[in-house]
Amino acid sequence: MFQPNRRLSALGSACTLLLAFAALASCAAPNTGQVATTSSAGTSETTSPAGSTTTPSETTSPAGSPTSTANASELCGPGSAINFDRTAFPDSPKIDNKWFPLKPGTMITTKGKVVDAEGTSERTVTHSVTGLTKVIDGVKTLVMWDRDYADGSLVESELAFFAQDNAGTVWLFGEYPEEFENDKFIGAPNTFIHGISESQAGIAMQAEPRVDTPEYVQAHAPSVDFLDCGDVFKQNERVCVPTGCYEDVLVINEHNPLEPAVGNQRKFYSAGTGLVKVTAVGGAEQETLDLVKIQQLSDAELAEVNKQALKLDQHAYEVSKKVYAKTPRAEVATESGGK
């Protein structure tokens, strides 16, 4: 499945696009309840163009993971507080939520454009479900690798981390987005990882999304002013994109209440496929993306994707010493692309 990069949208581009492929539907109910937050305050980390880091201070709970808060805030409105439980995840990540399935060895391409005050730019994003896993707060997550191009030039290369709980809800555990100008690396200042500097995992996709239910937090990272809220906007829609026409499409409305002027994104998910379209509502920047290609990698192609994603993981330990470097290194778990 794929999902546009929320953070880039807020800054002038778009957050991770993730696509999904055939999977079994879960019949569990969406999670709502208390939010898990860190018990001590954290601070932000900034990255210089040379890739060095400066961090005044950074703290986590003694165990290095969040603790539950009885009266945690409902960041996206009534009923939106998160019920996060690290014991509710399997030992190995398997993401088969029908709206958000992630199969290692799948690569998809989305294309579209961004219209702003400076004009129109063409956008192409490749989304690779790697064969890597990474442990975050005791949960083994699946690693996604996205590359974002504007008018043919790389503007972002990102690792994102997902896991599906036993009820069928898919969670986002963090992101490491390297930014580029003129194809040159300039830093990764918007990195966040669940459990560090009060960053909180959020719901990428509910197990059973339904209209007329409360909004939910998709992720919260106060050290980088990151908060995304999701709302089930419509169901049973029909959408056509270059890869075909899709029935029974689910529409999720997303917004960041910390940046209301940015506007909203509408994301269109097809059952068994994942995200097929993105549109913009309001805001000074209008972004649209369509699914244009789905491919299953060969073993050799997946090996190369794993190799490149591991290089990015390794580089992150030098760039983000106060956040990313607190996590265990990513590991190869799947070597077969299934082609």
Residue, then its C-alpha position, 0 to 999 in steps of 0.5 A: m500500500f502507499q501513502p503520500n508523505r504528510r510532512l512534505s505536504a506541510l512543507g511544500s511537497a507531500c509524507t510517505l506513499l505506501l501501497a498495498f496488495a492483495a490481503l485478507a480483510s480483518c474483522a476487528a474494530p478500530n482502536t480508540g482509547q488512551v494515548a501512550t506518551t513518554s513520561s519525560a519531556g523531549t527536545s527536537e533534533t536539527t540537522s545541518p547541511a553537512g549532516s551533523t546534528t545538534t540536540p540540546s537534550e533528549t529523554t525517554s522513559p527509563a525503559g526507552s519507551p512510552t508509558s500509558t497516561a490515564n487522561a491523555s489528550e485527544l489530539c484529533g478531537p473527542g474519541s481520538a486518543i490512542n490505545f497503544d499496547r506494544t504487547a498486541f503485536p506479533d513477533s514478526p510483522k505481517i501486514d495484510n489489512k485489506w486497505f493497507p496490505l504491505k507485501p515485501g518485494t512490491m514496488i509501486t510508482t505514483k505520479g502527479k503534480v504540485v501546484d503552488a505560487e511558484g508554478t507547477s512541478e511534476r512529481t514521481v514517487t517510487h514506493s518499495v516494500t523492503g524485506l527489512t525489519k526494524v525493532i522499535d519499542g520492542v515491536k518488530t516493524l516492516v521497513m518501507w523505502d520511498r523516493d520522491y522526485a520533483d521534475g526529475s530531481l530527487v527531493e526526498s529518500e525516506l524510510a518509514f516503519f509499520a506494524q499491524d497489531n493482532a486486531g488488524t490495525v496498521w501502525l506507523f512507528g516513525e520516519y527517517p526522511e532525508e531531504f535533497e536540493n539539486d540532488k544533494f543531501i541537505g539533512a533529515p531534520n524531520t526524523f521521528i521515532h516512536g518512544i523518543s522525544e515524546s514521539q507517539a506511534g499512530i494509526a496508519m489504517q484502522a482494522e475496520p474503518r467506518v464513516d461517522t466514527p471519531e477521527y484518529v491520530q496517525a502519528h504525533a511527534p511534538s519535537v518536529d511539530f508533527l501531528d496527523c489526523g485521519d477521518v473516514f470521509k466516504q465509502n463505496e466510491r468508484v475511482c479510475v487511475p492509469t492502473g484501472c478503475y476501482e470499486d468500493v473505494l474508501v476515502i480518508n480525509e487527513h489534516n494537521p491541526l497544527e497547520p490549518a492553512v495547509g489544507n487537507q489531503r483526501k486519500f482513496y484506498s481500494a480493497g485488496t490494492g491500497l492507496v490508488k489516488v490522492t487529492a488536495v482540499g484547500g491550502a496554498e499548495q494543491e497536490t494530486l497523485d495517481l497510481v501508475k504502476i505495480q510490480q513484484l520484484s525479482d529476488a535480485e531486485l529485492a536484494e538491491v532494494n534491501k541493500q540500498a535501504l540498509k545503506l540509508d539505515q546506516h547513514a541515519y546513525e550518523v545523521s540522527k545521532k540523538v533520535y535514530a541512533k537510539t534504535p536497533r539496526a534494520e535487518v534483512a528478513t525477506e530475500s525473495g521478491g516473489k516474482 
